[in-house]
Amino acid sequence: MLKTMLKTKLKTIPNVTLTTTRALLFSALLALSLTATAAPLDDAKRAGQVVEVPTGYIAATPDAPASVNALVTDINARRREAYERIAKKNGITTEQVATESYRKRMGE
């Protein structure tokens, strides 16, 4: 009986593990790709020079200096690369990943 219960439990674990693995992979890839720019981005956001956009990217405000515009370009390129990798691994579109990333950032 214990053997049967264990077999049944083990059969259900891969589905949960796959979903959990995808979520962790998503989070890890984003974290790794953005770690180096987190402090400057936070500073620019606090200064009101950068905003998150529902497309999953960021945008500089019109009064942002050139250095902030360069930061936005760099971060958006890193995000796009991460979104593309995640989308490819999960068989979904880059836009779906980007939108979900925005929702997670906004706490939705």
C-alpha positions as CSV (number, residue, x, y, z in Angstrom):
1,M,0.0,0.0,0.0
2,L,2.8,2.4,0.9
3,K,4.5,1.6,-2.5
4,T,1.2,2.5,-4.3
5,M,0.9,5.7,-2.4
6,L,4.4,6.7,-3.1
7,K,4.0,5.9,-6.8
8,T,0.9,8.0,-7.0
9,K,2.6,10.9,-5.2
10,L,5.6,10.8,-7.4
11,K,3.4,10.9,-10.5
12,T,1.9,14.2,-9.4
13,I,5.1,15.8,-8.4
14,P,6.5,16.4,-12.0
15,N,3.6,18.7,-12.9
16,V,4.0,20.7,-9.8
17,T,7.7,20.8,-10.2
18,L,7.6,21.9,-13.8
19,T,5.3,24.8,-13.0
20,T,7.4,25.7,-10.0
21,T,10.6,25.4,-12.0
22,R,9.2,27.7,-14.7
23,A,8.3,30.3,-12.1
24,L,11.7,30.1,-10.5
25,L,13.5,30.2,-13.8
26,F,11.5,33.2,-14.8
27,S,12.4,35.0,-11.6
28,A,16.0,34.0,-11.6
29,L,16.6,35.0,-15.2
30,L,15.1,38.5,-14.6
31,A,17.0,38.9,-11.4
32,L,20.3,37.9,-13.0
33,S,19.9,40.1,-16.0
34,L,19.0,43.1,-14.0
35,T,21.1,42.9,-10.8
36,A,23.9,45.1,-12.1
37,T,21.5,48.0,-12.9
38,A,19.1,47.7,-10.0
39,A,20.5,50.6,-7.9
40,P,20.8,53.2,-10.7
41,L,17.3,52.2,-11.9
42,D,15.8,52.6,-8.4
43,D,17.5,56.0,-8.1
44,A,16.0,57.1,-11.5
45,K,12.6,55.8,-10.5
46,R,12.7,57.6,-7.2
47,A,13.7,60.8,-9.0
48,G,10.7,60.4,-11.3
49,Q,12.8,60.0,-14.4
50,V,11.8,56.4,-15.2
51,V,8.5,54.6,-15.2
52,E,7.4,51.0,-15.6
53,V,5.2,50.5,-18.7
54,P,2.5,47.8,-19.0
55,T,4.4,46.3,-21.9
56,G,7.0,45.0,-19.5
57,Y,9.6,47.6,-20.3
58,I,10.6,50.9,-18.8
59,A,10.4,54.4,-20.2
60,A,12.4,57.6,-19.5
61,T,10.4,60.7,-18.8
62,P,10.9,63.7,-21.1
63,D,13.1,65.6,-18.6
64,A,15.4,62.6,-18.0
65,P,19.1,63.2,-18.7
66,A,21.0,61.4,-21.4
67,S,22.5,59.0,-18.8
68,V,19.1,57.9,-17.7
69,N,18.0,57.4,-21.4
70,A,21.1,55.2,-21.9
71,L,20.2,53.2,-18.7
72,V,16.7,52.7,-20.0
73,T,18.0,51.5,-23.4
74,D,20.3,49.0,-21.7
75,I,17.8,47.7,-19.2
76,N,15.1,47.3,-21.9
77,A,17.6,45.3,-24.1
78,R,18.4,43.0,-21.1
79,R,14.7,42.5,-20.3
80,R,14.0,41.7,-24.0
81,E,16.7,39.1,-24.0
82,A,15.5,37.5,-20.8
83,Y,11.9,37.6,-22.0
84,E,12.9,36.0,-25.3
85,R,14.8,33.2,-23.5
86,I,11.9,32.5,-21.1
87,A,9.3,32.6,-24.0
88,K,11.3,30.2,-26.0
89,K,11.7,27.7,-23.1
90,N,8.0,27.8,-22.3
91,G,6.5,27.9,-25.8
92,I,4.8,31.3,-25.4
93,T,5.3,34.7,-26.9
94,T,7.8,37.3,-25.7
95,E,4.9,39.7,-25.2
96,Q,3.2,37.3,-22.9
97,V,6.3,37.0,-20.8
98,A,6.8,40.8,-20.8
99,T,3.2,41.4,-19.7
100,E,3.4,38.9,-16.9
101,S,6.7,40.4,-15.8
102,Y,5.0,43.8,-15.5
103,R,2.1,42.4,-13.6
104,K,4.5,40.7,-11.1
105,R,6.4,44.0,-10.7
106,M,3.2,45.8,-10.0
107,G,2.1,43.2,-7.5
108,E,-0.9,42.1,-9.5
